[in-house]
Amino acid sequence: MTMRIFIAGATGFIGQHLLPALLAEGHEIIAGVRQPQTWQTRFPTIDWLRCDYSKDHDPQIWLPRLTNIDVIINAVGIITETSKQNFTDLHVKAPIALFTAANQLGIKKILQISALGADAAATSQYHVTKRTADEALVALSPNAVILQPSIIVGRGGGSTTLFAAMATLPWIPSLSSAKIQPILINDVVAIIVKLIHNWPTGSKRLELVGMEAMTLSQLLKLFRNWLNLKPTNSIKIPLPLLKVIAKGNDWLKMGSFNSDTLGMLLRGNCANPAPMLSTTKITPSSIRSGLQTFPATTADRWYARLLFLQPLLRITIGLLWLFTGIVSAFLYPVVESYKLLAATGVTGLFAPIMLYSAAILDSILGIATLIGYKIRLVVGLQLLVMITYTVIITWFLPELWLHPFGAISKNIPLLVATLIMLVLEEQ
Ligand SMILES: NC(=O)c1ccc[n+]([C@@H]2O[C@H](COP(=O)([O-])OP(=O)(O)OC[C@H]3O[C@@H](n4cnc5c(N)ncnc54)[C@H](OP(=O)(O)O)[C@@H]3O)[C@@H](O)[C@H]2O)c1
């Protein structure tokens, strides 16, 4: 029997794997996303509706979106908060508004993608907020299904991307002896598709786990093997160091490693698969064999290797511009700077104006690069400034091309590195 299914989070890792499977079954899909126009052309057979969990907290907003819906799937979530997205809005307020509207319309089949560990022992805000929504759903809807997956492995997954990158490091980092029980995305999708057809009676919480518990470094070794890289040794990262890095990143907010996610890692992520097996009759594949179902390509190896180099490239290019601005304004002898400017025809009052304007521009471009502000515009300006400086120097001071430290010739690889930074920053 085909159904009208509303999916929130259809553009995410789970959502994007789920969509083709549901379409193949002939279901009618209504997808709630933040930017429907960009997806409508890609999947024209799906009805894309605008919804934003950071503000849609009133059930009234949800009612018209759920007309004649048979099944609701909530696959929206974040692993870390940002300046625009917080756990309370995304994991609690919006889902509860959605569940309340569904309840008012009498929609019985609501499937919430929660997370393994969203239980009474949870301490991380990620898990605590997931659990709040799970509890609210159980209270509202007697037939709700709550799936609590462990780490899900598959192409495009946030954790898969991170683990693949960690697996390319010269040594496999060993962060914790706690075990995790990853499950493949194909198995998660198969379980959801099966549950939609064979909806369990009474509300159900199912922990979705793979059949094998392993440490993170054991999983990373499987990823290294998947990437077709030679095996390497593990290196134990001391816990105090991890805590300091995580604490620092609570403030810096770069990537998803922070005190909350470190706490989740140290807690481990395992469960008994028996209830999942008896309810779904699906036995998850092993991660090793599952990884071979989507063999790593050169693109996978590139992406994995570039993941940690991407912020490094942006930070070093940003620091270079900032440093150049500071050196020009304060450290390089002003007399020498004026001599160089004079050689290009800039003298008198124009010399300090030109010197300090260029220093300010370089510093602004450096700071904007460091904080990742309007990177396209900033890269455009950097290229323009570099090309302009290079042309002027070539014309008026060609001898600088022969400087033994490559004062000007270094601009060429820097131009290319800046273009690579633009490509890497545009996700
Ligand atoms: N992947 C795992 O290993 C794993 C394991 C356990 C539990 N889970 C849970 O499963 C759910 C889905 O995970 P995932 O891996 O698919 O995550 P994901 O790839 O990060 O996708 C998250 C989805 O949420 C949407 N979203 C983010 N902010 C939104 C907002 N303000 N309004 C509306 N939609 C918004 C995203 O839409 P945009 O495209 O607009 O950003 C995207 O579709 C999450 O709740 C996650 O916690 C995942």
The ligand as an SDF file (V2000), in Angstrom:
LIG
                    3D

 48 52  0  0  0  0  0  0  0  0999 V2000
   24.0200   10.0300   11.1950 N   0  0  0  0  0  0  0  0  0  0  0  0
   24.1830    9.3990   12.3360 C   0  0  0  0  0  0  0  0  0  0  0  0
   25.1850    8.6960   12.5670 O   0  0  0  0  0  0  0  0  0  0  0  0
   23.1010    9.4850   13.3860 C   0  0  0  0  0  0  0  0  0  0  0  0
   23.1680    8.6070   14.4920 C   0  0  0  0  0  0  0  0  0  0  0  0
   22.1950    8.7070   15.4570 C   0  0  0  0  0  0  0  0  0  0  0  0
   21.1920    9.6380   15.3460 C   0  0  0  0  0  0  0  0  0  0  0  0
   21.1480   10.4680   14.2640 N   0  0  0  0  0  0  0  0  0  0  0  0
   20.0690   11.4610   14.1980 C   0  0  0  0  0  0  0  0  0  0  0  0
   19.3420   11.3270   13.0010 O   0  0  0  0  0  0  0  0  0  0  0  0
   18.8950   12.6020   12.5450 C   0  0  0  0  0  0  0  0  0  0  0  0
   19.3530   12.8190   11.1250 C   0  0  0  0  0  0  0  0  0  0  0  0
   20.7470   12.6160   11.0740 O   0  0  0  0  0  0  0  0  0  0  0  0
   21.5810   12.9000    9.7590 P   0  0  0  0  0  0  0  0  0  0  0  0
   22.8660   12.1780    9.9130 O   0  0  0  0  0  0  0  0  0  0  0  0
   20.7510   12.6870    8.5630 O   0  0  0  0  0  0  0  0  0  0  0  0
   21.8810   14.4520    9.9610 O   0  0  0  0  0  0  0  0  0  0  0  0
   22.3310   15.5130    8.8610 P   0  0  0  0  0  0  0  0  0  0  0  0
   22.9280   14.8650    7.6870 O   0  0  0  0  0  0  0  0  0  0  0  0
   23.1260   16.5240    9.5810 O   0  0  0  0  0  0  0  0  0  0  0  0
   20.9430   16.1530    8.3990 O   0  0  0  0  0  0  0  0  0  0  0  0
   20.2320   16.9640    9.2470 C   0  0  0  0  0  0  0  0  0  0  0  0
   18.9800   17.3950    8.5480 C   0  0  0  0  0  0  0  0  0  0  0  0
   18.3570   18.3750    9.4040 O   0  0  0  0  0  0  0  0  0  0  0  0
   18.0080   19.4820    8.5880 C   0  0  0  0  0  0  0  0  0  0  0  0
   17.9920   20.7250    9.3410 N   0  0  0  0  0  0  0  0  0  0  0  0
   19.0150   21.2840   10.0220 C   0  0  0  0  0  0  0  0  0  0  0  0
   18.5970   22.4400   10.5730 N   0  0  0  0  0  0  0  0  0  0  0  0
   17.3000   22.5980   10.2190 C   0  0  0  0  0  0  0  0  0  0  0  0
   16.3380   23.5950   10.4800 C   0  0  0  0  0  0  0  0  0  0  0  0
   16.6170   24.6770   11.1960 N   0  0  0  0  0  0  0  0  0  0  0  0
   15.0930   23.4340    9.9660 N   0  0  0  0  0  0  0  0  0  0  0  0
   14.7900   22.3570    9.2080 C   0  0  0  0  0  0  0  0  0  0  0  0
   15.6590   21.3760    8.9270 N   0  0  0  0  0  0  0  0  0  0  0  0
   16.9060   21.5090    9.4210 C   0  0  0  0  0  0  0  0  0  0  0  0
   19.0840   19.5540    7.5320 C   0  0  0  0  0  0  0  0  0  0  0  0
   18.6140   20.3330    6.4690 O   0  0  0  0  0  0  0  0  0  0  0  0
   19.5580   21.2710    5.5740 P   0  0  0  0  0  0  0  0  0  0  0  0
   19.8620   20.4440    4.3800 O   0  0  0  0  0  0  0  0  0  0  0  0
   18.7240   22.4490    5.2830 O   0  0  0  0  0  0  0  0  0  0  0  0
   20.7650   21.5970    6.4050 O   0  0  0  0  0  0  0  0  0  0  0  0
   19.2110   18.0820    7.2010 C   0  0  0  0  0  0  0  0  0  0  0  0
   18.2100   17.7040    6.3120 O   0  0  0  0  0  0  0  0  0  0  0  0
   19.4850   13.6220   13.5020 C   0  0  0  0  0  0  0  0  0  0  0  0
   18.5300   13.9690   14.4430 O   0  0  0  0  0  0  0  0  0  0  0  0
   20.6160   12.8720   14.1620 C   0  0  0  0  0  0  0  0  0  0  0  0
   20.8420   13.3480   15.4480 O   0  0  0  0  0  0  0  0  0  0  0  0
   22.0680   10.4020   13.2770 C   0  0  0  0  0  0  0  0  0  0  0  0
  1  2  1  0
  2  3  2  0
  2  4  1  0
  4  5  1  0
  4 48  2  0
  5  6  2  0
  6  7  1  0
  7  8  2  0
  8  9  1  0
  8 48  1  0
  9 10  1  0
  9 46  1  0
 10 11  1  0
 11 12  1  0
 11 44  1  0
 12 13  1  0
 13 14  1  0
 14 15  2  0
 14 16  1  0
 14 17  1  0
 17 18  1  0
 18 19  2  0
 18 20  1  0
 18 21  1  0
 21 22  1  0
 22 23  1  0
 23 24  1  0
 23 42  1  0
 24 25  1  0
 25 26  1  0
 25 36  1  0
 26 27  1  0
 26 35  1  0
 27 28  2  0
 28 29  1  0
 29 30  1  0
 29 35  2  0
 30 31  1  0
 30 32  2  0
 32 33  1  0
 33 34  2  0
 34 35  1  0
 36 37  1  0
 36 42  1  0
 37 38  1  0
 38 39  2  0
 38 40  1  0
 38 41  1  0
 42 43  1  0
 44 45  1  0
 44 46  1  0
 46 47  1  0
M  CHG  2   8   1  16  -1
M  END
$$$$
